[in-house]
């Protein structure tokens, strides 16, 4: 084996080790982010259980299945309203319906006239 082959093998092994370390670091960061996301979601669900009646939670979960992005915004808004004391707790299904109606843009009625 020549000196060039030996240097190349050493360099190759160093590169492999660096790549492996980078990959392990990325995996560890991804796992940490996932753990933090799960913790946040668990805390959020606990707060929602405390501020919503079971019927309102069911309505919110139905909305989440159809429009997940809207449901996320709604959950954040409900938590903020409840924590600031601007809405009575627990929020009933009827109150949630009224909140949803206020968030919906007004519908225009379209009439077709024949001439």
C-alpha positions, 0 to 999 in steps of 0.5 A: 500500500502506498503512502497516497492510498494510506492518506486517502483512507485516513481522509476518507475515514475522517470525512465519514466520521464528520458526516456521521456526527453531522447526521447524528446531530441533525437526528438529535435536533429533530427528536428534540423539536418533536419532543417540544412540539408534543409537550406544547400540544399536550399543554394546549390540550390540557388548557382546552379541556379546562376551558371548553365543555365536552360538546365544544371540544367535540365541535372543535375536533370536528373543525380540526378534521376539516380545516386544521389550520383554521382550528389551530388559529381558533384554539390559540384565540380561545386560549388567549380569550379565556386567559385574559378573562374576556370570555367566561369559562367554560366555553359552551358549544353555543358560545363557540358557535357564536364565536365561529359565526363572528369569524365567518365573513358575511355571506352575500345573497345572490339573486338571479333575475330573468328578463 
